[in-house]
Amino acid sequence: MTRKYWYVALTIIAVFAILAGGRYVSHTPSTHGPIAAPDGTNGRNGRNGAFHMPTSADKVHMTVHLALPRDSPASPAVLVVRLDIRKGWHVNANPASLPFLIPTVEKVTIAGSPVALDIAYPRGRNSHIVLQGTAIRVYNNDTVLKASLSGQALDRFKATGSLILGVMVQSCSDKGICLPPATLISNLPYHS
């Protein structure tokens, strides 16, 4: 086979792997971080030996809490998300450094309807990975995302008793190997 055919074959394999992996969306059921299975596997490694297609959710988890306004009722409530990223891995910053990279994105729904958020995505750090002459900016372990909920959204949250938070991430190793993206999901109950 010529070099050209090798590149074509590898590209087809890579695209298939990404498309196949995109079908597997992970859900993190707890607002207090991952729940470990009795065998310590976090319930995702196929205890019965079944095949598991790795996704970004295997390397990233999140903890979520709501900071309610204390000083002034007019102040917004703040959703605080901490990313727990396995050592040697990172996720792309938002905005992503290049158009084909998948940024970290936070979204909220209440009773099935999207909620507008005022999100201050951190800048991220320089990963020292350079693609197309651009240094890639990433988030590491313990990165915190903060999103303000408007008073109207907070009232809807109180009325329904819960909101669904989704954070889409694509995890990549510090060596530049990326897994298919995943959306981490947390159902956050309202506590006054």
C-alpha positions in Angstrom: 0.0 0.0 0.0 1.2 3.5 -0.7 1.5 6.2 1.9 -1.6 7.9 0.5 -3.7 4.8 1.0 -2.4 4.5 4.6 -3.5 8.0 5.4 -6.9 7.4 3.9 -7.4 4.2 5.8 -6.3 5.8 9.1 -8.6 8.7 8.5 -11.6 6.4 7.9 -10.8 4.5 11.0 -10.5 7.6 13.1 -13.8 9.1 11.8 -15.5 5.8 12.5 -14.2 5.7 16.0 -15.3 9.2 16.7 -18.8 8.6 15.3 -19.2 5.3 17.1 -18.0 6.8 20.4 -20.4 9.8 20.0 -23.4 7.4 20.4 -22.3 6.7 24.0 -23.4 9.7 26.3 -22.5 9.4 29.9 -24.6 10.5 32.8 -23.2 11.3 36.2 -26.3 10.8 38.4 -25.1 12.4 41.5 -24.7 16.1 42.3 -22.0 15.2 44.8 -19.6 13.5 42.3 -19.2 10.0 41.0 -20.7 7.1 42.9 -18.3 4.2 43.3 -19.6 0.7 42.7 -18.8 -1.9 45.3 -15.8 -3.1 43.3 -14.5 0.5 43.0 -15.0 0.7 39.2 -17.5 3.6 39.3 -19.9 1.3 37.6 -18.7 1.9 34.0 -16.1 -0.7 33.4 -18.3 -3.6 32.6 -18.2 -5.8 35.7 -19.5 -8.7 33.6 -16.7 -8.4 31.1 -18.8 -6.6 28.5 -17.1 -4.3 26.0 -17.1 -0.7 27.0 -16.3 2.0 24.4 -14.2 4.6 26.3 -15.6 8.2 26.3 -14.6 11.4 27.9 -16.8 10.5 30.9 -14.3 7.9 31.9 -11.7 10.6 32.6 -13.9 13.5 33.8 -16.5 13.8 36.5 -18.1 16.8 38.1 -19.4 18.1 41.4 -22.1 20.7 41.4 -23.6 23.0 44.0 -25.8 26.1 44.0 -24.7 29.2 45.8 -27.9 31.2 46.8 -27.7 34.9 47.2 -27.3 35.8 50.9 -26.8 39.6 50.9 -29.4 40.8 48.5 -32.4 38.9 47.0 -31.6 40.8 43.8 -28.3 39.0 43.5 -28.2 36.0 41.1 -27.8 32.5 42.3 -24.6 30.9 41.1 -24.2 27.3 39.8 -20.7 26.2 40.7 -19.3 23.2 38.8 -15.9 21.7 39.6 -14.4 19.4 37.0 -12.6 16.3 38.4 -10.2 15.3 35.7 -8.0 12.3 35.9 -4.3 12.9 36.2 -2.6 13.1 32.8 -5.8 14.3 31.1 -7.5 17.6 30.3 -10.5 19.0 28.5 -10.7 21.8 25.9 -11.2 25.3 27.2 -14.2 27.5 26.0 -13.8 29.0 23.5 -11.8 26.1 21.9 -8.5 27.1 20.5 -9.3 25.8 17.0 -12.6 25.4 15.2 -12.4 21.6 15.0 -11.8 21.2 18.8 -14.8 20.6 21.0 -15.1 23.2 23.8 -16.4 22.5 27.3 -20.0 23.8 27.3 -22.5 24.1 30.2 -26.2 24.0 29.7 -29.2 23.9 32.0 -32.9 22.9 31.6 -35.8 23.3 34.0 -38.9 21.2 33.3 -37.5 20.4 29.9 -37.0 24.1 28.8 -33.5 25.6 28.3 -32.4 28.2 30.7 -30.2 31.2 29.6 -27.1 31.3 31.7 -24.5 34.0 32.3 -21.4 31.8 32.2 -17.8 33.0 32.9 -15.7 30.3 31.4 -12.1 30.4 32.7 -9.4 31.2 30.2 -7.7 27.8 30.7 -4.0 27.1 30.6 -1.6 26.6 27.7 -1.3 22.9 27.2 2.0 23.1 25.3 0.3 21.1 22.6 0.6 23.0 19.3 -1.8 22.3 16.4 -1.6 24.4 13.2 0.7 26.8 14.9 -1.7 27.4 17.8 -1.1 26.5 21.4 -4.1 24.7 22.7 -5.8 26.1 25.8 -7.3 23.5 28.2 -8.9 23.0 31.6 -7.1 20.8 34.2 -8.4 19.0 37.3 -10.3 21.3 39.8 -11.3 23.8 37.1 -14.4 25.7 38.3 -17.1 26.9 36.0 -19.5 29.5 37.4 -22.9 30.3 35.8 -25.4 32.9 37.1 -29.1 32.0 37.2 -31.4 35.0 36.7 -34.1 35.7 39.3 -36.7 34.3 36.9 -34.8 31.1 36.4 -34.3 30.7 40.1 -38.1 31.1 40.6 -38.7 28.4 38.0 -36.1 26.2 39.8 -37.9 26.7 43.2 -41.3 26.0 41.6 -40.3 22.8 39.9 -37.9 21.6 42.6 -35.0 20.6 40.3 -32.9 21.5 37.3 -30.9 19.4 34.9 -27.3 20.5 34.4 -25.3 19.2 31.4 -21.6 19.8 30.8 -20.2 18.6 27.5 -16.5 17.8 27.6 -13.9 16.2 25.4 -11.1 14.7 27.4 -7.6 14.4 25.9 -4.5 13.0 27.3 -1.5 15.3 27.9 0.1 13.4 25.0 -2.6 14.5 22.6 -4.9 11.4 22.4 -8.6 12.4 22.6 -11.6 10.4 23.5 -15.1 10.9 22.0 -17.0 13.7 23.8 -19.5 13.0 26.5 -22.2 15.1 28.3 -22.0 14.8 32.1 -25.5 15.1 33.6 -26.5 16.2 37.1 -30.1 16.5 38.4 -29.8 19.2 41.0 -32.7 19.4 43.6 -33.6 22.7 45.0 -32.7 23.2 48.7 -33.4 26.6 50.2 
